[in-house]
Amino acid sequence: MATIKIKQIGSPIRRPESQKKILIGLGLGKMHRVVERQDTPEVRGAIAKLPHMVKVID
């Protein structure tokens, strides 16, 4: 399967608990951290819920 790299660009401080849990589920939680995940509909959905906090990089 294809993989995508996800970078956290927003802070989880003063965000709803559900958004913090989505970040942790993606393996993020600290600013400017980059993780590589498989490109699945579940991961794409999590990214779509946090467009202000994460960015897909090449």
C-alpha positions, 0 to 999 in steps of 0.5 A: 500500500501507498504511504503518506507523510503527515506533519503537525502544524498546529498546537493541540492546546485549547482544542477539544478533547476529540481533536487531541485524541485524533492527533494521538491516534495519528501518532502526533502530539508535538509541534512539527513532528512528522509521521508516515502512515499507510494511505487508508480511508481512515487516515484520510478521514482523520486528516480531513477532521484536522485541516488546521492542525496537520498537513500532508507533505511529499 
